């Protein structure tokens, strides 16, 4: 697995030249959150879809 620094540089290098600091930070944040989600999934730290739907139906008002 490549280092985090290498992956960040690779991600940034694929962005357009006219990118803002906010755009860069957003892309890095999204990448980090995806990796955390994948890791949680592999570790079994997930909530089943039916439990999420049940919670939404009981807690979200129109």
CHARMM-style PDB file with segment names, atoms N, HN, CA, C and O in Angstrom:
ATOM      1  N   UNK     1       0.850  -1.182   0.000  1.00  0.00      PROA
ATOM      2  CA  UNK     1       0.000   0.000   0.000  1.00  0.00      PROA
ATOM      3  C   UNK     1       0.894   1.244   0.000  1.00  0.00      PROA
ATOM      4  O   UNK     1       1.888   1.315   0.724  1.00  0.00      PROA
ATOM      5  N   UNK     2       0.523   2.201  -0.813  1.00  0.00      PROA
ATOM      6  HN  UNK     2      -0.284   2.143  -1.400  1.00  0.00      PROA
ATOM      7  CA  UNK     2       1.289   3.441  -0.919  1.00  0.00      PROA
ATOM      8  C   UNK     2       1.106   4.283   0.346  1.00  0.00      PROA
ATOM      9  O   UNK     2       0.106   4.164   1.054  1.00  0.00      PROA
ATOM     10  N   UNK     3       2.085   5.124   0.605  1.00  0.00      PROA
ATOM     11  HN  UNK     3       2.898   5.220   0.031  1.00  0.00      PROA
ATOM     12  CA  UNK     3       2.003   5.974   1.792  1.00  0.00      PROA
ATOM     13  C   UNK     3       0.902   7.024   1.617  1.00  0.00      PROA
ATOM     14  O   UNK     3       0.507   7.357   0.499  1.00  0.00      PROA
ATOM     15  N   UNK     4       0.430   7.521   2.731  1.00  0.00      PROA
ATOM     16  HN  UNK     4       0.751   7.250   3.638  1.00  0.00      PROA
ATOM     17  CA  UNK     4      -0.615   8.547   2.703  1.00  0.00      PROA
ATOM     18  C   UNK     4      -0.107   9.788   1.970  1.00  0.00      PROA
ATOM     19  O   UNK     4      -0.839  10.395   1.188  1.00  0.00      PROA
ATOM     20  N   UNK     5       1.150  10.165   2.226  1.00  0.00      PROA
ATOM     21  HN  UNK     5       1.745   9.673   2.861  1.00  0.00      PROA
ATOM     22  CA  UNK     5       1.728  11.342   1.563  1.00  0.00      PROA
ATOM     23  C   UNK     5       1.727  11.151   0.048  1.00  0.00      PROA
ATOM     24  O   UNK     5       1.346  12.058  -0.691  1.00  0.00      PROA
ATOM     25  N   UNK     6       2.147   9.985  -0.413  1.00  0.00      PROA
ATOM     26  HN  UNK     6       2.456   9.247   0.188  1.00  0.00      PROA
ATOM     27  CA  UNK     6       2.160   9.706  -1.848  1.00  0.00      PROA
ATOM     28  C   UNK     6       0.749   9.780  -2.423  1.00  0.00      PROA
ATOM     29  O   UNK     6       0.541  10.388  -3.474  1.00  0.00      PROA
ATOM     30  N   UNK     7      -0.211   9.176  -1.755  1.00  0.00      PROA
ATOM     31  HN  UNK     7      -0.042   8.682  -0.901  1.00  0.00      PROA
ATOM     32  CA  UNK     7      -1.596   9.193  -2.233  1.00  0.00      PROA
ATOM     33  C   UNK     7      -2.159  10.614  -2.278  1.00  0.00      PROA
ATOM     34  O   UNK     7      -2.889  10.961  -3.207  1.00  0.00      PROA
ATOM     35  N   UNK     8      -1.823  11.441  -1.274  1.00  0.00      PROA
ATOM     36  HN  UNK     8      -1.230  11.159  -0.520  1.00  0.00      PROA
ATOM     37  CA  UNK     8      -2.286  12.835  -1.263  1.00  0.00      PROA
ATOM     38  C   UNK     8      -1.694  13.600  -2.436  1.00  0.00      PROA
ATOM     39  O   UNK     8      -2.402  14.352  -3.106  1.00  0.00      PROA
ATOM     40  N   UNK     9      -0.410  13.416  -2.688  1.00  0.00      PROA
ATOM     41  HN  UNK     9       0.164  12.805  -2.143  1.00  0.00      PROA
ATOM     42  CA  UNK     9       0.242  14.090  -3.823  1.00  0.00      PROA
ATOM     43  C   UNK     9      -0.385  13.641  -5.133  1.00  0.00      PROA
ATOM     44  O   UNK     9      -0.631  14.455  -6.023  1.00  0.00      PROA
ATOM     45  N   UNK    10      -0.639  12.352  -5.249  1.00  0.00      PROA
ATOM     46  HN  UNK    10      -0.439  11.690  -4.526  1.00  0.00      PROA
ATOM     47  CA  UNK    10      -1.257  11.823  -6.476  1.00  0.00      PROA
ATOM     48  C   UNK    10      -2.663  12.399  -6.675  1.00  0.00      PROA
ATOM     49  O   UNK    10      -3.028  12.778  -7.788  1.00  0.00      PROA
ATOM     50  N   UNK    11      -3.436  12.463  -5.615  1.00  0.00      PROA
ATOM     51  HN  UNK    11      -3.140  12.156  -4.711  1.00  0.00      PROA
ATOM     52  CA  UNK    11      -4.785  13.018  -5.690  1.00  0.00      PROA
ATOM     53  C   UNK    11      -4.738  14.485  -6.116  1.00  0.00      PROA
ATOM     54  O   UNK    11      -5.475  14.901  -7.011  1.00  0.00      PROA
ATOM     55  N   UNK    12      -3.876  15.258  -5.478  1.00  0.00      PROA
ATOM     56  HN  UNK    12      -3.278  14.920  -4.752  1.00  0.00      PROA
ATOM     57  CA  UNK    12      -3.771  16.686  -5.784  1.00  0.00      PROA
ATOM     58  C   UNK    12      -3.289  16.905  -7.212  1.00  0.00      PROA
ATOM     59  O   UNK    12      -3.756  17.821  -7.890  1.00  0.00      PROA
ATOM     60  N   UNK    13      -2.365  16.078  -7.673  1.00  0.00      PROA
ATOM     61  HN  UNK    13      -1.986  15.334  -7.123  1.00  0.00      PROA
ATOM     62  CA  UNK    13      -1.825  16.261  -9.024  1.00  0.00      PROA
ATOM     63  C   UNK    13      -2.874  16.018 -10.108  1.00  0.00      PROA
ATOM     64  O   UNK    13      -2.713  16.494 -11.232  1.00  0.00      PROA
ATOM     65  N   UNK    14      -3.937  15.292  -9.794  1.00  0.00      PROA
ATOM     66  HN  UNK    14      -4.067  14.905  -8.881  1.00  0.00      PROA
ATOM     67  CA  UNK    14      -5.000  15.041 -10.772  1.00  0.00      PROA
ATOM     68  C   UNK    14      -6.047  16.154 -10.822  1.00  0.00      PROA
ATOM     69  O   UNK    14      -6.907  16.157 -11.703  1.00  0.00      PROA
ATOM     70  N   UNK    15      -5.978  17.089  -9.888  1.00  0.00      PROA
ATOM     71  HN  UNK    15      -5.280  17.086  -9.172  1.00  0.00      PROA
ATOM     72  CA  UNK    15      -6.940  18.195  -9.871  1.00  0.00      PROA
ATOM     73  C   UNK    15      -6.560  19.232 -10.933  1.00  0.00      PROA
ATOM     74  O   UNK    15      -5.401  19.307 -11.341  1.00  0.00      PROA
ATOM     75  N   UNK    16      -7.534  20.031 -11.379  1.00  0.00      PROA
ATOM     76  HN  UNK    16      -8.476  19.971 -11.048  1.00  0.00      PROA
ATOM     77  CA  UNK    16      -7.240  21.075 -12.367  1.00  0.00      PROA
ATOM     78  C   UNK    16      -6.257  22.113 -11.811  1.00  0.00      PROA
ATOM     79  O   UNK    16      -6.130  22.270 -10.596  1.00  0.00      PROA
ATOM     80  N   UNK    17      -5.574  22.809 -12.701  1.00  0.00      PROA
ATOM     81  HN  UNK    17      -5.677  22.681 -13.688  1.00  0.00      PROA
ATOM     82  CA  UNK    17      -4.601  23.819 -12.279  1.00  0.00      PROA
ATOM     83  C   UNK    17      -5.264  24.949 -11.486  1.00  0.00      PROA
ATOM     84  O   UNK    17      -4.665  25.477 -10.549  1.00  0.00      PROA
ATOM     85  N   UNK    18      -6.475  25.318 -11.846  1.00  0.00      PROA
ATOM     86  HN  UNK    18      -6.962  24.889 -12.607  1.00  0.00      PROA
ATOM     87  CA  UNK    18      -7.181  26.428 -11.190  1.00  0.00      PROA
ATOM     88  C   UNK    18      -8.016  25.914 -10.024  1.00  0.00      PROA
ATOM     89  O   UNK    18      -9.231  26.108  -9.992  1.00  0.00      PROA
ATOM     90  N   UNK    19      -7.380  25.274  -9.090  1.00  0.00      PROA
ATOM     91  HN  UNK    19      -6.393  25.116  -9.115  1.00  0.00      PROA
ATOM     92  CA  UNK    19      -8.078  24.698  -7.941  1.00  0.00      PROA
ATOM     93  C   UNK    19      -7.833  25.581  -6.710  1.00  0.00      PROA
ATOM     94  O   UNK    19      -6.768  26.178  -6.560  1.00  0.00      PROA
ATOM     95  N   UNK    20      -8.829  25.646  -5.847  1.00  0.00      PROA
ATOM     96  HN  UNK    20      -9.695  25.160  -5.969  1.00  0.00      PROA
ATOM     97  CA  UNK    20      -8.687  26.460  -4.637  1.00  0.00      PROA
ATOM     98  C   UNK    20      -8.197  25.589  -3.480  1.00  0.00      PROA
ATOM     99  O   UNK    20      -8.217  24.360  -3.555  1.00  0.00      PROA
ATOM    100  N   UNK    21      -7.758  26.248  -2.416  1.00  0.00      PROA
ATOM    101  HN  UNK    21      -7.742  27.246  -2.355  1.00  0.00      PROA
ATOM    102  CA  UNK    21      -7.375  25.524  -1.201  1.00  0.00      PROA
ATOM    103  C   UNK    21      -8.563  24.709  -0.687  1.00  0.00      PROA
ATOM    104  O   UNK    21      -8.405  23.567  -0.254  1.00  0.00      PROA
ATOM    105  N   UNK    22      -9.753  25.310  -0.743  1.00  0.00      PROA
ATOM    106  HN  UNK    22      -9.881  26.237  -1.095  1.00  0.00      PROA
ATOM    107  CA  UNK    22     -10.948  24.606  -0.266  1.00  0.00      PROA
ATOM    108  C   UNK    22     -11.207  23.348  -1.077  1.00  0.00      PROA
ATOM    109  O   UNK    22     -11.593  22.320  -0.522  1.00  0.00      PROA
ATOM    110  N   UNK    23     -10.997  23.421  -2.398  1.00  0.00      PROA
ATOM    111  HN  UNK    23     -10.683  24.257  -2.850  1.00  0.00      PROA
ATOM    112  CA  UNK    23     -11.179  22.246  -3.252  1.00  0.00      PROA
ATOM    113  C   UNK    23     -10.207  21.133  -2.859  1.00  0.00      PROA
ATOM    114  O   UNK    23     -10.589  19.966  -2.775  1.00  0.00      PROA
ATOM    115  N   UNK    24      -8.957  21.503  -2.619  1.00  0.00      PROA
ATOM    116  HN  UNK    24      -8.647  22.451  -2.687  1.00  0.00      PROA
ATOM    117  CA  UNK    24      -7.948  20.519  -2.232  1.00  0.00      PROA
ATOM    118  C   UNK    24      -8.318  19.878  -0.894  1.00  0.00      PROA
ATOM    119  O   UNK    24      -8.276  18.656  -0.749  1.00  0.00      PROA
ATOM    120  N   UNK    25      -8.679  20.707   0.073  1.00  0.00      PROA
ATOM    121  HN  UNK    25      -8.713  21.700  -0.045  1.00  0.00      PROA
ATOM    122  CA  UNK    25      -9.046  20.184   1.388  1.00  0.00      PROA
ATOM    123  C   UNK    25     -10.267  19.278   1.310  1.00  0.00      PROA
ATOM    124  O   UNK    25     -10.326  18.250   1.986  1.00  0.00      PROA
ATOM    125  N   UNK    26     -11.243  19.659   0.485  1.00  0.00      PROA
ATOM    126  HN  UNK    26     -11.195  20.493  -0.064  1.00  0.00      PROA
ATOM    127  CA  UNK    26     -12.444  18.848   0.331  1.00  0.00      PROA
ATOM    128  C   UNK    26     -12.082  17.470  -0.237  1.00  0.00      PROA
ATOM    129  O   UNK    26     -12.538  16.447   0.274  1.00  0.00      PROA
ATOM    130  N   UNK    27     -11.277  17.446  -1.274  1.00  0.00      PROA
ATOM    131  HN  UNK    27     -10.906  18.276  -1.690  1.00  0.00      PROA
ATOM    132  CA  UNK    27     -10.890  16.168  -1.890  1.00  0.00      PROA
ATOM    133  C   UNK    27     -10.148  15.278  -0.904  1.00  0.00      PROA
ATOM    134  O   UNK    27     -10.396  14.073  -0.845  1.00  0.00      PROA
ATOM    135  N   UNK    28      -9.243  15.859  -0.131  1.00  0.00      PROA
ATOM    136  HN  UNK    28      -9.042  16.838  -0.178  1.00  0.00      PROA
ATOM    137  CA  UNK    28      -8.509  15.083   0.870  1.00  0.00      PROA
ATOM    138  C   UNK    28      -9.451  14.569   1.958  1.00  0.00      PROA
ATOM    139  O   UNK    28      -9.327  13.427   2.400  1.00  0.00      PROA
ATOM    140  N   UNK    29     -10.390  15.409   2.390  1.00  0.00      PROA
ATOM    141  HN  UNK    29     -10.491  16.337   2.031  1.00  0.00      PROA
ATOM    142  CA  UNK    29     -11.362  15.014   3.414  1.00  0.00      PROA
ATOM    143  C   UNK    29     -12.223  13.847   2.927  1.00  0.00      PROA
ATOM    144  O   UNK    29     -12.429  12.872   3.650  1.00  0.00      PROA
ATOM    145  N   UNK    30     -12.719  13.956   1.702  1.00  0.00      PROA
ATOM    146  HN  UNK    30     -12.552  14.748   1.115  1.00  0.00      PROA
ATOM    147  CA  UNK    30     -13.571  12.894   1.157  1.00  0.00      PROA
ATOM    148  C   UNK    30     -12.798  11.588   1.065  1.00  0.00      PROA
ATOM    149  O   UNK    30     -13.317  10.530   1.421  1.00  0.00      PROA
ATOM    150  N   UNK    31     -11.562  11.657   0.588  1.00  0.00      PROA
ATOM    151  HN  UNK    31     -11.141  12.516   0.298  1.00  0.00      PROA
ATOM    152  CA  UNK    31     -10.734  10.450   0.480  1.00  0.00      PROA
ATOM    153  C   UNK    31     -10.532   9.807   1.853  1.00  0.00      PROA
ATOM    154  O   UNK    31     -10.634   8.589   1.997  1.00  0.00      PROA
ATOM    155  N   UNK    32     -10.246  10.638   2.859  1.00  0.00      PROA
ATOM    156  HN  UNK    32     -10.164  11.628   2.742  1.00  0.00      PROA
ATOM    157  CA  UNK    32     -10.041  10.124   4.214  1.00  0.00      PROA
ATOM    158  C   UNK    32     -11.313   9.454   4.740  1.00  0.00      PROA
ATOM    159  O   UNK    32     -11.249   8.360   5.301  1.00  0.00      PROA
ATOM    160  N   UNK    33     -12.443  10.091   4.563  1.00  0.00      PROA
ATOM    161  HN  UNK    33     -12.495  10.980   4.106  1.00  0.00      PROA
ATOM    162  CA  UNK    33     -13.697   9.533   5.062  1.00  0.00      PROA
ATOM    163  C   UNK    33     -14.051   8.221   4.364  1.00  0.00      PROA
ATOM    164  O   UNK    33     -14.570   7.303   4.999  1.00  0.00      PROA
ATOM    165  N   UNK    34     -13.775   8.128   3.071  1.00  0.00      PROA
ATOM    166  HN  UNK    34     -13.353   8.874   2.556  1.00  0.00      PROA
ATOM    167  CA  UNK    34     -14.032   6.882   2.349  1.00  0.00      PROA
ATOM    168  C   UNK    34     -13.161   5.772   2.914  1.00  0.00      PROA
ATOM    169  O   UNK    34     -13.645   4.666   3.157  1.00  0.00      PROA
ATOM    170  N   UNK    35     -11.881   6.056   3.125  1.00  0.00      PROA
ATOM    171  HN  UNK    35     -11.489   6.954   2.928  1.00  0.00      PROA
ATOM    172  CA  UNK    35     -10.984   5.047   3.672  1.00  0.00      PROA
ATOM    173  C   UNK    35     -11.406   4.617   5.075  1.00  0.00      PROA
ATOM    174  O   UNK    35     -11.323   3.436   5.409  1.00  0.00      PROA
ATOM    175  N   UNK    36     -11.856   5.559   5.894  1.00  0.00      PROA
ATOM    176  HN  UNK    36     -11.924   6.519   5.623  1.00  0.00      PROA
ATOM    177  CA  UNK    36     -12.346   5.207   7.231  1.00  0.00      PROA
ATOM    178  C   UNK    36     -13.585   4.328   7.146  1.00  0.00      PROA
ATOM    179  O   UNK    36     -13.738   3.393   7.932  1.00  0.00      PROA
ATOM    180  N   UNK    37     -14.465   4.618   6.205  1.00  0.00      PROA
ATOM    181  HN  UNK    37     -14.341   5.378   5.566  1.00  0.00      PROA
ATOM    182  CA  UNK    37     -15.673   3.815   6.021  1.00  0.00      PROA
ATOM    183  C   UNK    37     -15.365   2.404   5.559  1.00  0.00      PROA
ATOM    184  O   UNK    37     -15.968   1.443   6.037  1.00  0.00      PROA
ATOM    185  N   UNK    38     -14.437   2.276   4.640  1.00  0.00      PROA
ATOM    186  HN  UNK    38     -13.946   3.057   4.252  1.00  0.00      PROA
ATOM    187  CA  UNK    38     -14.033   0.952   4.163  1.00  0.00      PROA
ATOM    188  C   UNK    38     -13.410   0.152   5.304  1.00  0.00      PROA
ATOM    189  O   UNK    38     -13.706  -1.030   5.476  1.00  0.00      PROA
ATOM    190  N   UNK    39     -12.549   0.801   6.077  1.00  0.00      PROA
ATOM    191  HN  UNK    39     -12.308   1.762   5.937  1.00  0.00      PROA
ATOM    192  CA  UNK    39     -11.912   0.135   7.221  1.00  0.00      PROA
ATOM    193  C   UNK    39     -12.967  -0.323   8.232  1.00  0.00      PROA
ATOM    194  O   UNK    39     -12.912  -1.450   8.724  1.00  0.00      PROA
ATOM    195  N   UNK    40     -13.921   0.550   8.538  1.00  0.00      PROA
ATOM    196  HN  UNK    40     -13.966   1.466   8.138  1.00  0.00      PROA
ATOM    197  CA  UNK    40     -14.985   0.195   9.483  1.00  0.00      PROA
ATOM    198  C   UNK    40     -15.791  -0.990   8.965  1.00  0.00      PROA
ATOM    199  O   UNK    40     -16.174  -1.872   9.734  1.00  0.00      PROA
ATOM    200  N   UNK    41     -16.042  -1.007   7.674  1.00  0.00      PROA
ATOM    201  HN  UNK    41     -15.730  -0.291   7.049  1.00  0.00      PROA
ATOM    202  CA  UNK    41     -16.789  -2.102   7.077  1.00  0.00      PROA
ATOM    203  C   UNK    41     -16.040  -3.421   7.220  1.00  0.00      PROA
ATOM    204  O   UNK    41     -16.629  -4.436   7.590  1.00  0.00      PROA
ATOM    205  N   UNK    42     -14.744  -3.405   6.929  1.00  0.00      PROA
ATOM    206  HN  UNK    42     -14.266  -2.580   6.628  1.00  0.00      PROA
ATOM    207  CA  UNK    42     -13.939  -4.626   7.076  1.00  0.00      PROA
ATOM    208  C   UNK    42     -13.911  -5.112   8.520  1.00  0.00      PROA
ATOM    209  O   UNK    42     -13.842  -6.314   8.776  1.00  0.00      PROA
ATOM    210  N   UNK    43     -13.965  -4.174   9.460  1.00  0.00      PROA
ATOM    211  HN  UNK    43     -14.022  -3.197   9.252  1.00  0.00      PROA
ATOM    212  CA  UNK    43     -13.925  -4.535  10.879  1.00  0.00      PROA
ATOM    213  C   UNK    43     -15.298  -4.904  11.432  1.00  0.00      PROA
ATOM    214  O   UNK    43     -15.419  -5.292  12.594  1.00  0.00      PROA
ATOM    215  N   UNK    44     -16.333  -4.783  10.600  1.00  0.00      PROA
ATOM    216  HN  UNK    44     -16.234  -4.468   9.656  1.00  0.00      PROA
ATOM    217  CA  UNK    44     -17.681  -5.126  11.027  1.00  0.00      PROA
ATOM    218  C   UNK    44     -18.390  -4.022  11.792  1.00  0.00      PROA
ATOM    219  O   UNK    44     -19.441  -4.258  12.387  1.00  0.00      PROA
ATOM    220  N   UNK    45     -17.829  -2.823  11.786  1.00  0.00      PROA
ATOM    221  HN  UNK    45     -16.974  -2.631  11.303  1.00  0.00      PROA
ATOM    222  CA  UNK    45     -18.437  -1.689  12.498  1.00  0.00      PROA
ATOM    223  C   UNK    45     -19.406  -0.954  11.581  1.00  0.00      PROA
ATOM    224  O   UNK    45     -19.171   0.188  11.186  1.00  0.00      PROA
ATOM    225  N   UNK    46     -20.484  -1.624  11.259  1.00  0.00      PROA
ATOM    226  HN  UNK    46     -20.675  -2.551  11.580  1.00  0.00      PROA
ATOM    227  CA  UNK    46     -21.476  -1.052  10.358  1.00  0.00      PROA
ATOM    228  C   UNK    46     -22.867  -1.224  10.954  1.00  0.00      PROA
ATOM    229  O   UNK    46     -23.079  -2.029  11.860  1.00  0.00      PROA
ATOM    230  N   UNK    47     -23.795  -0.459  10.431  1.00  0.00      PROA
ATOM    231  HN  UNK    47     -23.623   0.195   9.695  1.00  0.00      PROA
ATOM    232  CA  UNK    47     -25.194  -0.573  10.829  1.00  0.00      PROA
ATOM    233  C   UNK    47     -25.942  -1.162   9.634  1.00  0.00      PROA
ATOM    234  O   UNK    47     -25.844  -0.624   8.531  1.00  0.00      PROA
ATOM    235  N   UNK    48     -26.678  -2.240   9.823  1.00  0.00      PROA
ATOM    236  HN  UNK    48     -26.758  -2.677  10.719  1.00  0.00      PROA
ATOM    237  CA  UNK    48     -27.408  -2.851   8.711  1.00  0.00      PROA
ATOM    238  C   UNK    48     -28.395  -1.865   8.074  1.00  0.00      PROA
ATOM    239  O   UNK    48     -28.966  -1.012   8.754  1.00  0.00      PROA
ATOM    240  N   UNK    49     -28.580  -1.998   6.782  1.00  0.00      PROA
ATOM    241  HN  UNK    49     -28.117  -2.691   6.230  1.00  0.00      PROA
ATOM    242  CA  UNK    49     -29.444  -1.083   6.040  1.00  0.00      PROA
ATOM    243  C   UNK    49     -30.860  -1.045   6.600  1.00  0.00      PROA
ATOM    244  O   UNK    49     -31.449   0.032   6.697  1.00  0.00      PROA
ATOM    245  N   UNK    50     -31.414  -2.181   6.967  1.00  0.00      PROA
ATOM    246  HN  UNK    50     -30.936  -3.056   6.888  1.00  0.00      PROA
ATOM    247  CA  UNK    50     -32.786  -2.185   7.490  1.00  0.00      PROA
ATOM    248  C   UNK    50     -32.890  -1.411   8.801  1.00  0.00      PROA
ATOM    249  O   UNK    50     -33.923  -0.798   9.070  1.00  0.00      PROA
ATOM    250  N   UNK    51     -31.838  -1.428   9.622  1.00  0.00      PROA
ATOM    251  HN  UNK    51     -30.999  -1.925   9.404  1.00  0.00      PROA
ATOM    252  CA  UNK    51     -31.848  -0.654  10.870  1.00  0.00      PROA
ATOM    253  C   UNK    51     -31.802   0.840  10.584  1.00  0.00      PROA
ATOM    254  O   UNK    51     -32.443   1.629  11.279  1.00  0.00      PROA
ATOM    255  N   UNK    52     -31.046   1.230   9.563  1.00  0.00      PROA
ATOM    256  HN  UNK    52     -30.526   0.589   8.998  1.00  0.00      PROA
ATOM    257  CA  UNK    52     -30.979   2.646   9.180  1.00  0.00      PROA
ATOM    258  C   UNK    52     -32.325   3.116   8.646  1.00  0.00      PROA
ATOM    259  O   UNK    52     -32.784   4.204   8.993  1.00  0.00      PROA
ATOM    260  N   UNK    53     -32.954   2.314   7.812  1.00  0.00      PROA
ATOM    261  HN  UNK    53     -32.581   1.430   7.530  1.00  0.00      PROA
ATOM    262  CA  UNK    53     -34.266   2.677   7.256  1.00  0.00      PROA
ATOM    263  C   UNK    53     -35.295   2.791   8.375  1.00  0.00      PROA
ATOM    264  O   UNK    53     -36.090   3.731   8.393  1.00  0.00      PROA
ATOM    265  N   UNK    54     -35.288   1.846   9.302  1.00  0.00      PROA
ATOM    266  HN  UNK    54     -34.643   1.082   9.288  1.00  0.00      PROA
ATOM    267  CA  UNK    54     -36.228   1.892  10.422  1.00  0.00      PROA
ATOM    268  C   UNK    54     -36.003   3.162  11.242  1.00  0.00      PROA
ATOM    269  O   UNK    54     -36.965   3.833  11.618  1.00  0.00      PROA
ATOM    270  N   UNK    55     -34.736   3.499  11.523  1.00  0.00      PROA
ATOM    271  HN  UNK    55     -33.955   2.954  11.217  1.00  0.00      PROA
ATOM    272  CA  UNK    55     -34.431   4.701  12.290  1.00  0.00      PROA
ATOM    273  C   UNK    55     -34.915   5.943  11.547  1.00  0.00      PROA
ATOM    274  O   UNK    55     -35.523   6.829  12.146  1.00  0.00      PROA
ATOM    275  N   UNK    56     -34.646   6.007  10.245  1.00  0.00      PROA
ATOM    276  HN  UNK    56     -34.151   5.287   9.758  1.00  0.00      PROA
ATOM    277  CA  UNK    56     -35.076   7.166   9.451  1.00  0.00      PROA
ATOM    278  C   UNK    56     -36.596   7.319   9.460  1.00  0.00      PROA
ATOM    279  O   UNK    56     -37.114   8.425   9.615  1.00  0.00      PROA
ATOM    280  N   UNK    57     -37.290   6.229   9.296  1.00  0.00      PROA
ATOM    281  HN  UNK    57     -36.869   5.330   9.170  1.00  0.00      PROA
ATOM    282  CA  UNK    57     -38.750   6.280   9.267  1.00  0.00      PROA
ATOM    283  C   UNK    57     -39.315   6.762  10.605  1.00  0.00      PROA
ATOM    284  O   UNK    57     -40.358   7.415  10.637  1.00  0.00      PROA
ATOM    285  N   UNK    58     -38.647   6.451  11.685  1.00  0.00      PROA
ATOM    286  HN  UNK    58     -37.800   5.920  11.659  1.00  0.00      PROA
ATOM    287  CA  UNK    58     -39.126   6.838  13.023  1.00  0.00      PROA
ATOM    288  C   UNK    58     -38.654   8.211  13.478  1.00  0.00      PROA
ATOM    289  O   UNK    58     -39.228   8.783  14.404  1.00  0.00      PROA
ATOM    290  N   UNK    59     -37.610   8.754  12.838  1.00  0.00      PROA
ATOM    291  HN  UNK    59     -37.144   8.290  12.085  1.00  0.00      PROA
ATOM    292  CA  UNK    59     -37.008   9.975  13.350  1.00  0.00      PROA
ATOM    293  C   UNK    59     -36.970  11.158  12.392  1.00  0.00      PROA
ATOM    294  O   UNK    59     -36.565  12.254  12.783  1.00  0.00      PROA
ATOM    295  N   UNK    60     -37.373  10.959  11.180  1.00  0.00      PROA
ATOM    296  HN  UNK    60     -37.701  10.069  10.863  1.00  0.00      PROA
ATOM    297  CA  UNK    60     -37.356  12.065  10.218  1.00  0.00      PROA
ATOM    298  C   UNK    60     -38.788  12.494   9.970  1.00  0.00      PROA
ATOM    299  O   UNK    60     -39.631  11.701   9.551  1.00  0.00      PROA
ATOM    300  N   UNK    61     -39.046  13.773  10.238  1.00  0.00      PROA
ATOM    301  HN  UNK    61     -38.361  14.417  10.578  1.00  0.00      PROA
ATOM    302  CA  UNK    61     -40.407  14.269  10.026  1.00  0.00      PROA
ATOM    303  C   UNK    61     -40.497  14.986   8.687  1.00  0.00      PROA
ATOM    304  O   UNK    61     -39.494  15.437   8.134  1.00  0.00      PROA
ATOM    305  N   UNK    62     -41.708  15.078   8.184  1.00  0.00      PROA
ATOM    306  HN  UNK    62     -42.523  14.712   8.633  1.00  0.00      PROA
ATOM    307  CA  UNK    62     -41.956  15.743   6.886  1.00  0.00      PROA
ATOM    308  C   UNK    62     -41.916  17.234   7.049  1.00  0.00      PROA
ATOM    309  OT1 UNK    62     -42.101  17.967   6.077  1.00  0.00      PROA
TER     310      UNK     62
END
